[in-house]
Amino acid sequence: MASQHQTKLIKEYKNKGYYVINLIKTNKNGIPDLLCLKDGERPLFIESKEKNDTLKPLQEFRIRELKSLGFDAFVSKSK
């Protein structure tokens, strides 16, 4: 189930014209929560975290891995 922050992010990026996929179960543990796609833009991966939640080491690794492959990847924390 998506958190309030994740639901807000999905709406925000859809409004920006992105096709947003919530990556619930994949073959890659630690992959960011959202994949945002838009014609002419690099794929964007977003890890959604609530205010007091922290990244696990595997999540940090996946974000670095995605960046090394030329994708945009970042963490968005709720306020």
Biopython code that builds the backbone (N, CA, C, O; Angstrom):
import numpy as np
from Bio.PDB.StructureBuilder import StructureBuilder

atoms = [
    (1, "MET", "N", (0.838, -1.183, 0.000)),
    (1, "MET", "CA", (0.000, 0.000, 0.000)),
    (1, "MET", "C", (0.884, 1.248, 0.000)),
    (1, "MET", "O", (1.846, 1.329, 0.763)),
    (2, "ALA", "N", (0.565, 2.196, -0.834)),
    (2, "ALA", "CA", (1.363, 3.410, -0.972)),
    (2, "ALA", "C", (1.148, 4.334, 0.223)),
    (2, "ALA", "O", (0.030, 4.476, 0.720)),
    (3, "SER", "N", (2.228, 4.957, 0.676)),
    (3, "SER", "CA", (2.129, 5.940, 1.753)),
    (3, "SER", "C", (1.526, 7.229, 1.198)),
    (3, "SER", "O", (1.408, 7.403, -0.015)),
    (4, "GLN", "N", (1.149, 8.127, 2.104)),
    (4, "GLN", "CA", (0.609, 9.416, 1.666)),
    (4, "GLN", "C", (1.636, 10.177, 0.836)),
    (4, "GLN", "O", (1.293, 10.803, -0.168)),
    (5, "HIS", "N", (2.893, 10.120, 1.258)),
    (5, "HIS", "CA", (3.946, 10.833, 0.523)),
    (5, "HIS", "C", (4.116, 10.234, -0.875)),
    (5, "HIS", "O", (4.265, 10.963, -1.856)),
    (6, "GLN", "N", (4.093, 8.904, -0.956)),
    (6, "GLN", "CA", (4.241, 8.245, -2.254)),
    (6, "GLN", "C", (3.063, 8.581, -3.167)),
    (6, "GLN", "O", (3.258, 8.832, -4.356)),
    (7, "THR", "N", (1.863, 8.589, -2.633)),
    (7, "THR", "CA", (0.676, 8.948, -3.417)),
    (7, "THR", "C", (0.801, 10.377, -3.946)),
    (7, "THR", "O", (0.438, 10.657, -5.088)),
    (8, "LYS", "N", (1.318, 11.279, -3.103)),
    (8, "LYS", "CA", (1.532, 12.674, -3.514)),
    (8, "LYS", "C", (2.558, 12.747, -4.646)),
    (8, "LYS", "O", (2.365, 13.477, -5.619)),
    (9, "LEU", "N", (3.655, 11.984, -4.515)),
    (9, "LEU", "CA", (4.680, 11.970, -5.568)),
    (9, "LEU", "C", (4.126, 11.454, -6.888)),
    (9, "LEU", "O", (4.407, 12.016, -7.947)),
    (10, "ILE", "N", (3.338, 10.386, -6.826)),
    (10, "ILE", "CA", (2.744, 9.822, -8.046)),
    (10, "ILE", "C", (1.896, 10.887, -8.745)),
    (10, "ILE", "O", (2.012, 11.085, -9.954)),
    (11, "LYS", "N", (1.059, 11.557, -7.990)),
    (11, "LYS", "CA", (0.203, 12.608, -8.564)),
    (11, "LYS", "C", (1.040, 13.745, -9.142)),
    (11, "LYS", "O", (0.770, 14.228, -10.242)),
    (12, "GLU", "N", (2.059, 14.169, -8.394)),
    (12, "GLU", "CA", (2.923, 15.272, -8.838)),
    (12, "GLU", "C", (3.596, 14.952, -10.175)),
    (12, "GLU", "O", (3.597, 15.781, -11.084)),
    (13, "TYR", "N", (4.167, 13.748, -10.294)),
    (13, "TYR", "CA", (4.878, 13.412, -11.531)),
    (13, "TYR", "C", (3.922, 13.109, -12.684)),
    (13, "TYR", "O", (4.257, 13.371, -13.839)),
    (14, "LYS", "N", (2.757, 12.571, -12.399)),
    (14, "LYS", "CA", (1.749, 12.405, -13.457)),
    (14, "LYS", "C", (1.345, 13.766, -14.000)),
    (14, "LYS", "O", (1.186, 13.934, -15.209)),
    (15, "ASN", "N", (1.178, 14.746, -13.103)),
    (15, "ASN", "CA", (0.818, 16.102, -13.529)),
    (15, "ASN", "C", (1.912, 16.758, -14.362)),
    (15, "ASN", "O", (1.638, 17.669, -15.143)),
    (16, "LYS", "N", (3.150, 16.300, -14.198)),
    (16, "LYS", "CA", (4.276, 16.810, -14.998)),
    (16, "LYS", "C", (4.401, 16.072, -16.325)),
    (16, "LYS", "O", (5.315, 16.346, -17.103)),
    (17, "GLY", "N", (3.482, 15.127, -16.593)),
    (17, "GLY", "CA", (3.486, 14.410, -17.862)),
    (17, "GLY", "C", (4.228, 13.089, -17.855)),
    (17, "GLY", "O", (4.430, 12.494, -18.914)),
    (18, "TYR", "N", (4.635, 12.621, -16.697)),
    (18, "TYR", "CA", (5.337, 11.341, -16.603)),
    (18, "TYR", "C", (4.352, 10.179, -16.537)),
    (18, "TYR", "O", (3.239, 10.321, -16.031)),
    (19, "TYR", "N", (4.770, 9.050, -17.048)),
    (19, "TYR", "CA", (4.082, 7.771, -16.880)),
    (19, "TYR", "C", (4.732, 7.154, -15.654)),
    (19, "TYR", "O", (5.915, 6.814, -15.687)),
    (20, "VAL", "N", (3.971, 7.003, -14.567)),
    (20, "VAL", "CA", (4.539, 6.592, -13.285)),
    (20, "VAL", "C", (4.163, 5.146, -12.976)),
    (20, "VAL", "O", (2.992, 4.768, -13.025)),
    (21, "ILE", "N", (5.183, 4.348, -12.656)),
    (21, "ILE", "CA", (4.981, 2.940, -12.299)),
    (21, "ILE", "C", (5.451, 2.743, -10.860)),
    (21, "ILE", "O", (6.579, 3.095, -10.514)),
    (22, "ASN", "N", (4.579, 2.178, -10.025)),
    (22, "ASN", "CA", (4.933, 1.845, -8.654)),
    (22, "ASN", "C", (5.549, 0.441, -8.676)),
    (22, "ASN", "O", (4.857, -0.545, -8.934)),
    (23, "LEU", "N", (6.839, 0.364, -8.407)),
    (23, "LEU", "CA", (7.575, -0.898, -8.484)),
    (23, "LEU", "C", (7.413, -1.670, -7.172)),
    (23, "LEU", "O", (8.278, -1.614, -6.298)),
    (24, "ILE", "N", (6.319, -2.373, -7.048)),
    (24, "ILE", "CA", (5.991, -3.071, -5.806)),
    (24, "ILE", "C", (6.854, -4.305, -5.612)),
    (24, "ILE", "O", (7.459, -4.468, -4.553)),
    (25, "LYS", "N", (6.924, -5.167, -6.597)),
    (25, "LYS", "CA", (7.701, -6.410, -6.492)),
    (25, "LYS", "C", (8.509, -6.562, -7.770)),
    (25, "LYS", "O", (7.948, -6.646, -8.863)),
    (26, "THR", "N", (9.832, -6.597, -7.627)),
    (26, "THR", "CA", (10.707, -6.749, -8.793)),
    (26, "THR", "C", (11.731, -7.842, -8.496)),
    (26, "THR", "O", (11.788, -8.381, -7.391)),
    (27, "ASN", "N", (12.524, -8.148, -9.494)),
    (27, "ASN", "CA", (13.599, -9.130, -9.292)),
    (27, "ASN", "C", (14.839, -8.493, -8.667)),
    (27, "ASN", "O", (15.839, -9.177, -8.451)),
    (28, "LYS", "N", (14.787, -7.198, -8.376)),
    (28, "LYS", "CA", (15.909, -6.471, -7.780)),
    (28, "LYS", "C", (15.478, -5.918, -6.426)),
    (28, "LYS", "O", (14.792, -4.898, -6.360)),
    (29, "ASN", "N", (15.874, -6.583, -5.352)),
    (29, "ASN", "CA", (15.582, -6.050, -4.024)),
    (29, "ASN", "C", (16.252, -4.695, -3.856)),
    (29, "ASN", "O", (17.360, -4.484, -4.348)),
    (30, "GLY", "N", (15.588, -3.778, -3.165)),
    (30, "GLY", "CA", (16.156, -2.468, -2.884)),
    (30, "GLY", "C", (15.939, -1.446, -3.977)),
    (30, "GLY", "O", (16.384, -0.306, -3.846)),
    (31, "ILE", "N", (15.264, -1.822, -5.059)),
    (31, "ILE", "CA", (15.021, -0.885, -6.161)),
    (31, "ILE", "C", (14.087, 0.231, -5.659)),
    (31, "ILE", "O", (13.198, -0.044, -4.854)),
    (32, "PRO", "N", (14.268, 1.478, -6.112)),
    (32, "PRO", "CA", (13.379, 2.554, -5.667)),
    (32, "PRO", "C", (11.904, 2.251, -5.959)),
    (32, "PRO", "O", (11.575, 1.434, -6.820)),
    (33, "ASP", "N", (11.035, 2.931, -5.219)),
    (33, "ASP", "CA", (9.598, 2.684, -5.264)),
    (33, "ASP", "C", (8.950, 3.032, -6.598)),
    (33, "ASP", "O", (8.068, 2.314, -7.069)),
    (34, "LEU", "N", (9.385, 4.127, -7.203)),
    (34, "LEU", "CA", (8.699, 4.636, -8.394)),
    (34, "LEU", "C", (9.645, 4.728, -9.590)),
    (34, "LEU", "O", (10.818, 5.074, -9.455)),
    (35, "LEU", "N", (9.104, 4.410, -10.749)),
    (35, "LEU", "CA", (9.792, 4.613, -12.027)),
    (35, "LEU", "C", (8.943, 5.588, -12.820)),
    (35, "LEU", "O", (7.773, 5.320, -13.094)),
    (36, "CYS", "N", (9.533, 6.726, -13.193)),
    (36, "CYS", "CA", (8.818, 7.774, -13.924)),
    (36, "CYS", "C", (9.418, 7.887, -15.326)),
    (36, "CYS", "O", (10.621, 8.089, -15.493)),
    (37, "LEU", "N", (8.556, 7.751, -16.318)),
    (37, "LEU", "CA", (8.990, 7.768, -17.716)),
    (37, "LEU", "C", (8.304, 8.909, -18.462)),
    (37, "LEU", "O", (7.117, 9.174, -18.271)),
    (38, "LYS", "N", (9.080, 9.578, -19.315)),
    (38, "LYS", "CA", (8.539, 10.677, -20.123)),
    (38, "LYS", "C", (9.341, 10.757, -21.408)),
    (38, "LYS", "O", (10.569, 10.678, -21.390)),
    (39, "ASP", "N", (8.652, 10.911, -22.508)),
    (39, "ASP", "CA", (9.300, 10.989, -23.813)),
    (39, "ASP", "C", (10.353, 12.095, -23.812)),
    (39, "ASP", "O", (10.079, 13.228, -23.417)),
    (40, "GLY", "N", (11.550, 11.755, -24.256)),
    (40, "GLY", "CA", (12.634, 12.723, -24.345)),
    (40, "GLY", "C", (13.393, 12.928, -23.048)),
    (40, "GLY", "O", (14.340, 13.715, -23.013)),
    (41, "GLU", "N", (13.008, 12.246, -21.983)),
    (41, "GLU", "CA", (13.663, 12.384, -20.677)),
    (41, "GLU", "C", (14.295, 11.055, -20.274)),
    (41, "GLU", "O", (13.846, 9.988, -20.694)),
    (42, "ARG", "N", (15.343, 11.134, -19.452)),
    (42, "ARG", "CA", (15.927, 9.904, -18.916)),
    (42, "ARG", "C", (14.971, 9.300, -17.891)),
    (42, "ARG", "O", (14.278, 10.033, -17.185)),
    (43, "PRO", "N", (14.927, 7.982, -17.804)),
    (43, "PRO", "CA", (14.101, 7.360, -16.764)),
    (43, "PRO", "C", (14.505, 7.888, -15.384)),
    (43, "PRO", "O", (15.682, 8.117, -15.106)),
    (44, "LEU", "N", (13.508, 8.072, -14.541)),
    (44, "LEU", "CA", (13.701, 8.646, -13.217)),
    (44, "LEU", "C", (13.197, 7.663, -12.167)),
    (44, "LEU", "O", (12.046, 7.229, -12.213)),
    (45, "PHE", "N", (14.065, 7.316, -11.225)),
    (45, "PHE", "CA", (13.708, 6.415, -10.135)),
    (45, "PHE", "C", (13.638, 7.227, -8.846)),
    (45, "PHE", "O", (14.548, 7.996, -8.535)),
    (46, "ILE", "N", (12.541, 7.046, -8.095)),
    (46, "ILE", "CA", (12.365, 7.792, -6.848)),
    (46, "ILE", "C", (12.088, 6.825, -5.698)),
    (46, "ILE", "O", (11.164, 6.013, -5.762)),
    (47, "GLU", "N", (12.891, 6.924, -4.663)),
    (47, "GLU", "CA", (12.638, 6.188, -3.425)),
    (47, "GLU", "C", (11.869, 7.126, -2.500)),
    (47, "GLU", "O", (12.361, 8.198, -2.148)),
    (48, "SER", "N", (10.685, 6.729, -2.116)),
    (48, "SER", "CA", (9.821, 7.531, -1.265)),
    (48, "SER", "C", (9.991, 7.107, 0.187)),
    (48, "SER", "O", (9.876, 5.927, 0.519)),
    (49, "LYS", "N", (10.265, 8.077, 1.041)),
    (49, "LYS", "CA", (10.441, 7.791, 2.465)),
    (49, "LYS", "C", (9.603, 8.756, 3.298)),
    (49, "LYS", "O", (9.514, 9.949, 3.007)),
    (50, "GLU", "N", (9.000, 8.206, 4.329)),
    (50, "GLU", "CA", (8.303, 9.050, 5.295)),
    (50, "GLU", "C", (9.354, 9.768, 6.142)),
    (50, "GLU", "O", (10.528, 9.397, 6.132)),
    (51, "LYS", "N", (8.929, 10.789, 6.866)),
    (51, "LYS", "CA", (9.831, 11.687, 7.589)),
    (51, "LYS", "C", (10.864, 10.959, 8.462)),
    (51, "LYS", "O", (12.043, 11.312, 8.437)),
    (52, "ASN", "N", (10.448, 9.974, 9.212)),
    (52, "ASN", "CA", (11.357, 9.308, 10.152)),
    (52, "ASN", "C", (11.945, 8.009, 9.618)),
    (52, "ASN", "O", (12.626, 7.291, 10.350)),
    (53, "ASP", "N", (11.693, 7.704, 8.367)),
    (53, "ASP", "CA", (12.203, 6.473, 7.769)),
    (53, "ASP", "C", (13.600, 6.711, 7.213)),
    (53, "ASP", "O", (13.921, 7.823, 6.792)),
    (54, "THR", "N", (14.429, 5.674, 7.209)),
    (54, "THR", "CA", (15.795, 5.802, 6.691)),
    (54, "THR", "C", (16.041, 4.788, 5.584)),
    (54, "THR", "O", (15.360, 3.767, 5.487)),
    (55, "LEU", "N", (17.030, 5.094, 4.752)),
    (55, "LEU", "CA", (17.417, 4.187, 3.678)),
    (55, "LEU", "C", (18.173, 2.996, 4.237)),
    (55, "LEU", "O", (18.988, 3.135, 5.150)),
    (56, "LYS", "N", (17.903, 1.854, 3.696)),
    (56, "LYS", "CA", (18.673, 0.659, 4.026)),
    (56, "LYS", "C", (19.917, 0.634, 3.132)),
    (56, "LYS", "O", (19.903, 1.221, 2.050)),
    (57, "PRO", "N", (20.983, -0.029, 3.560)),
    (57, "PRO", "CA", (22.203, -0.083, 2.742)),
    (57, "PRO", "C", (21.949, -0.581, 1.312)),
    (57, "PRO", "O", (22.538, -0.060, 0.365)),
    (58, "LEU", "N", (21.083, -1.577, 1.151)),
    (58, "LEU", "CA", (20.803, -2.081, -0.196)),
    (58, "LEU", "C", (20.114, -1.017, -1.049)),
    (58, "LEU", "O", (20.379, -0.923, -2.248)),
    (59, "GLN", "N", (19.243, -0.222, -0.452)),
    (59, "GLN", "CA", (18.587, 0.858, -1.192)),
    (59, "GLN", "C", (19.605, 1.909, -1.622)),
    (59, "GLN", "O", (19.543, 2.409, -2.745)),
    (60, "GLU", "N", (20.538, 2.246, -0.739)),
    (60, "GLU", "CA", (21.604, 3.186, -1.098)),
    (60, "GLU", "C", (22.423, 2.633, -2.260)),
    (60, "GLU", "O", (22.750, 3.365, -3.194)),
    (61, "PHE", "N", (22.758, 1.337, -2.205)),
    (61, "PHE", "CA", (23.506, 0.692, -3.275)),
    (61, "PHE", "C", (22.750, 0.774, -4.594)),
    (61, "PHE", "O", (23.338, 1.114, -5.620)),
    (62, "ARG", "N", (21.444, 0.465, -4.582)),
    (62, "ARG", "CA", (20.652, 0.483, -5.825)),
    (62, "ARG", "C", (20.608, 1.881, -6.428)),
    (62, "ARG", "O", (20.694, 2.022, -7.648)),
    (63, "ILE", "N", (20.478, 2.902, -5.617)),
    (63, "ILE", "CA", (20.455, 4.269, -6.139)),
    (63, "ILE", "C", (21.792, 4.597, -6.796)),
    (63, "ILE", "O", (21.827, 5.167, -7.886)),
    (64, "ARG", "N", (22.887, 4.240, -6.138)),
    (64, "ARG", "CA", (24.219, 4.460, -6.749)),
    (64, "ARG", "C", (24.354, 3.668, -8.045)),
    (64, "ARG", "O", (24.871, 4.174, -9.041)),
    (65, "GLU", "N", (23.885, 2.422, -8.023)),
    (65, "GLU", "CA", (23.959, 1.561, -9.205)),
    (65, "GLU", "C", (23.187, 2.176, -10.375)),
    (65, "GLU", "O", (23.694, 2.227, -11.496)),
    (66, "LEU", "N", (21.969, 2.642, -10.116)),
    (66, "LEU", "CA", (21.159, 3.242, -11.177)),
    (66, "LEU", "C", (21.822, 4.498, -11.733)),
    (66, "LEU", "O", (21.830, 4.713, -12.945)),
    (67, "LYS", "N", (22.374, 5.322, -10.853)),
    (67, "LYS", "CA", (23.075, 6.526, -11.302)),
    (67, "LYS", "C", (24.283, 6.167, -12.168)),
    (67, "LYS", "O", (24.560, 6.843, -13.159)),
    (68, "SER", "N", (24.998, 5.110, -11.798)),
    (68, "SER", "CA", (26.174, 4.705, -12.575)),
    (68, "SER", "C", (25.776, 4.204, -13.964)),
    (68, "SER", "O", (26.586, 4.214, -14.891)),
    (69, "LEU", "N", (24.529, 3.769, -14.098)),
    (69, "LEU", "CA", (24.024, 3.317, -15.395)),
    (69, "LEU", "C", (23.435, 4.467, -16.224)),
    (69, "LEU", "O", (22.931, 4.250, -17.326)),
    (70, "GLY", "N", (23.504, 5.688, -15.685)),
    (70, "GLY", "CA", (23.054, 6.856, -16.419)),
    (70, "GLY", "C", (21.620, 7.277, -16.152)),
    (70, "GLY", "O", (21.093, 8.151, -16.840)),
    (71, "PHE", "N", (20.981, 6.666, -15.161)),
    (71, "PHE", "CA", (19.613, 7.045, -14.815)),
    (71, "PHE", "C", (19.627, 8.104, -13.710)),
    (71, "PHE", "O", (20.602, 8.243, -12.972)),
    (72, "ASP", "N", (18.544, 8.828, -13.619)),
    (72, "ASP", "CA", (18.360, 9.734, -12.483)),
    (72, "ASP", "C", (17.695, 8.931, -11.378)),
    (72, "ASP", "O", (16.709, 8.238, -11.630)),
    (73, "ALA", "N", (18.210, 9.011, -10.170)),
    (73, "ALA", "CA", (17.662, 8.297, -9.027)),
    (73, "ALA", "C", (17.898, 9.130, -7.770)),
    (73, "ALA", "O", (18.993, 9.651, -7.555)),
    (74, "PHE", "N", (16.863, 9.251, -6.947)),
    (74, "PHE", "CA", (17.010, 10.029, -5.722)),
    (74, "PHE", "C", (15.969, 9.603, -4.697)),
    (74, "PHE", "O", (15.049, 8.840, -4.990)),
    (75, "VAL", "N", (16.143, 10.118, -3.491)),
    (75, "VAL", "CA", (15.219, 9.861, -2.389)),
    (75, "VAL", "C", (14.389, 11.114, -2.177)),
    (75, "VAL", "O", (14.914, 12.227, -2.181)),
    (76, "SER", "N", (13.083, 10.924, -1.991)),
    (76, "SER", "CA", (12.197, 12.021, -1.636)),
    (76, "SER", "C", (11.608, 11.711, -0.274)),
    (76, "SER", "O", (10.956, 10.683, -0.089)),
    (77, "LYS", "N", (11.842, 12.616, 0.693)),
    (77, "LYS", "CA", (11.335, 12.412, 2.053)),
    (77, "LYS", "C", (10.165, 13.355, 2.311)),
    (77, "LYS", "O", (10.169, 14.506, 1.873)),
    (78, "SER", "N", (9.162, 12.848, 3.031)),
    (78, "SER", "CA", (8.047, 13.715, 3.415)),
    (78, "SER", "C", (8.539, 14.705, 4.464)),
    (78, "SER", "O", (9.548, 14.475, 5.130)),
    (79, "LYS", "N", (7.828, 15.781, 4.594)),
    (79, "LYS", "CA", (8.221, 16.841, 5.546)),
    (79, "LYS", "C", (7.578, 16.654, 6.884)),
    (79, "LYS", "O", (7.801, 17.454, 7.793)),
]
sb = StructureBuilder()
sb.init_structure("model")
sb.init_model(0)
sb.init_chain("A")
sb.init_seg("    ")
for serial, (resi, resn, name, xyz) in enumerate(atoms, 1):
    if name == "N":
        sb.init_residue(resn, " ", resi, " ")
    sb.init_atom(name, np.array(xyz, "f"), 0.0, 1.0, " ", f" {name:<3s}", serial, name[0])
structure = sb.get_structure()
